Amino acid sequence: METLEAIVREEIQWYAGDGVGANMLLFTIFDDKRLVYAVTSVDYPKRKSQAGVVVLARIWGDIVIIEEDATDRPLLDALLQRGVAREQIVLAYAGEPIPDAAQYEL
């Protein structure tokens, strides 16, 4: 059975694809020690704005905290399809409460 970390890591990687989007470059950022996974984007070939966060999630215990999701394919849906229970997912970007201890543990 796949671990929660492996599932989140694989789904986050999907958003970066081959690293090239429409007029942008996409970069994965993985912090396996703190269990933080993200994809960022920068304009390419000409910079017009600051780099941005496409999707960012972290794992705390058996909970996935989605801090940001600016996609048209929500990470929530992808995780549910992979078998992660909705009760294990917190949509922090949508105002769902983060467990107290998880707010400070990074």
C-alpha positions in Angstrom: 0.0 0.0 0.0 1.3 3.4 -0.9 2.2 5.9 1.9 0.4 9.2 2.2 3.7 10.9 1.5 4.2 9.0 -1.8 0.6 9.8 -3.0 0.9 13.5 -2.2 4.4 13.6 -3.8 3.2 11.9 -7.0 0.1 14.1 -7.3 2.1 17.3 -6.8 4.6 16.2 -9.4 1.8 15.7 -11.9 1.1 19.5 -11.8 4.7 20.3 -13.0 4.4 17.8 -15.8 7.5 18.2 -18.0 8.3 21.6 -16.5 6.9 23.7 -19.3 3.5 25.3 -19.4 1.8 28.0 -21.6 4.4 30.8 -21.4 5.8 29.6 -18.1 8.3 27.2 -16.5 7.1 25.0 -13.7 9.3 23.8 -10.8 8.7 21.2 -8.2 9.8 21.9 -4.7 10.0 18.9 -2.4 11.0 19.0 1.3 10.9 15.4 2.3 12.2 16.1 5.8 9.3 18.5 6.6 6.9 16.8 4.2 6.2 19.9 2.2 5.5 19.6 -1.5 4.8 22.4 -4.1 4.9 23.5 -7.7 5.9 27.1 -8.6 5.7 28.9 -11.9 7.7 31.7 -13.5 6.9 33.5 -16.7 8.9 32.3 -19.7 10.6 33.4 -21.9 10.0 36.9 -20.7 9.3 37.7 -17.0 6.1 39.8 -16.6 5.3 39.0 -13.0 6.6 37.5 -9.8 6.9 33.7 -9.5 3.8 32.1 -8.2 2.7 29.1 -6.2 0.6 26.7 -8.3 -0.1 24.2 -5.6 1.4 23.6 -2.1 0.6 20.9 0.4 2.1 19.5 3.6 1.6 16.5 5.6 1.1 16.5 9.4 0.6 13.1 10.9 -2.1 11.5 8.7 -3.5 14.8 7.5 -2.8 16.6 4.2 -3.0 20.3 4.6 -3.4 22.0 1.2 -2.1 25.5 1.7 -2.6 26.7 -1.9 -4.3 25.3 -5.0 -4.5 27.6 -8.0 -5.3 24.9 -10.5 -8.3 23.8 -12.6 -7.8 20.3 -11.4 -8.0 20.5 -7.6 -5.5 18.5 -5.6 -8.4 17.5 -3.3 -10.1 15.6 -6.2 -6.8 13.9 -7.1 -6.2 12.8 -3.5 -9.8 11.5 -3.1 -9.3 9.4 -6.3 -6.2 7.9 -4.8 -8.1 6.8 -1.8 -7.2 9.5 0.7 -10.3 10.1 3.0 -11.8 13.6 2.9 -11.5 13.7 6.7 -7.7 13.5 6.2 -7.6 16.6 4.0 -7.7 20.2 5.1 -8.2 23.0 2.6 -6.4 25.7 4.4 -6.6 28.0 1.3 -10.4 27.8 1.5 -10.5 28.6 5.2 -10.8 25.2 6.7 -9.3 25.1 10.2 -5.8 23.7 10.6 -5.2 21.5 13.6 -3.6 23.6 16.4 -0.3 21.8 16.6 0.1 21.7 12.8 -0.1 25.5 12.6 3.3 25.7 14.2 5.1 22.5 13.2 7.3 23.0 10.1 
